[in-house]
Structures are given as structure tokens and as C-alpha cells.
């Protein structure tokens, strides 16, 4: 059977600095009619396993260890006694979700997974997390980029870039060496291609991702019609 890729979108709340945000996550399933590998199983194991159907799950691969991306890993893997794979540098993050178990496989750069008639090659792409990886499938012309690279550019964590230099090094040195037509399948949002994003790399390197806009934002009126800027309303004002 010929391998194919399917996407399952789950949603839930993520706590960022004490504030809950609604987030949608992508879980990717790659395989044929007989077997499959599940990538980044987020939250809803029942929904993910429904998409898998009667196929045997060979492995659950986590591109990073953030809680909202590994939340269904154990339950998805348990159904078929599949192995769970994670880069060892993200084991500390894993423990934030799973306090009594460890992944079965410590992924390393250039590691290989086989499913159906295709191969997944492990590429270390740290930045968002120390052990972030991407999975390149030459046979299906796709790379599962986790949070490293998304349709709008380098991924963020809580609106910030934890280690932007490392992230850009991984993007330029690994992901942007892939053919331009390669599909980029991220942990959040829609897919894009390497060729769509690569022309923006020089701007990212030059600081466009962190540059602060110097033009003042448009002033918003308060409920009483005054302007927010440079006006102080005392409690005794009528």
C-alpha cells in the first residue's frame, strides 16, 4: 500500500503566564491501510485513534516535549503497545505532563523510522525547546516541522522566541536545505512549502522578527470619548 499523510486538529486551553489561551494543534498520521506512525499526539486520544482506525500504530513520535503536544501520547501508544519517541533533551518537559513514565526511544539526529513504504529521517531543529526535532519524509515530499517552522515563519512560545539564534540556525541549515517544493507540516496552522518561506530568511536573520515598530499606535477613545494618551482622569472629576 502507498503511504499517505492525514491531519487531525484538536483544540484546548494553554496557560501562558497565568492567562489561558485557546489553541489548535495538529496531529499528523503517516502510513497506509495497515500501519501508521502518529506525530505530536495532542490532547484528544479518542479523536486521534478514530482517525487511525484499525491500522496498527507502530510508533508515537513527539517533535518536542511541550505539554499540549504530548498530552495524548501514552494513551495513543498504549492501544497497540507502540513505542514513544522523544529527543532526550526534552525529557524534562515530558515530565511536566507524564510524571511516572519515560519515552521508549531517545531520538538522535539522523535517526530513521520506517512506516509502510516510506522513511522518516530525524533532523535536530532546536530553538523552541532544547530537543526539538523535525521529521523529513523524502518519499512523500514533506517535513513535519513541529513548532520550529510554521506558515507565518519561525514558531513562537507564548509570543516569544526562547532561543531564536538556535532556531534560525536549524531553519537555515536544515529545513531550508530541503527542496523548495517540500511541504512544511507544522504543529500549528496550515501547511506551506519550503519555497514559500525561504525568501524571507534574510529578513529574519536581519532582525525583522524582533524589530520594534517605531510609529505610534493609533490612540483609542475611552468610554467617555476622551483619549487614552496624556489624559489623567481624577476620581473627583465630574
ABEGO torsion letter per residue (X at the ends): XBBBBBBBBBBBBBBBGGBBBBBBBBBBBBEBAABBBBBGBBGBAAAAAAAAEABBBABBBBABABAAAAAAAAAAAAAAGBBBBBBAAAAAAAAAABAABBBABBBBBGBBBBBEABBBBBBBBBGABAABBBBBBAAAGBBBAEAABBAAEBBBBGGBBABAAAAAAAAAAAAAABBAABBBBBABEBBBBAAAAAAAAAAAAAGAAABBBABBBBBBBBAAGBBABGBBBBAABX
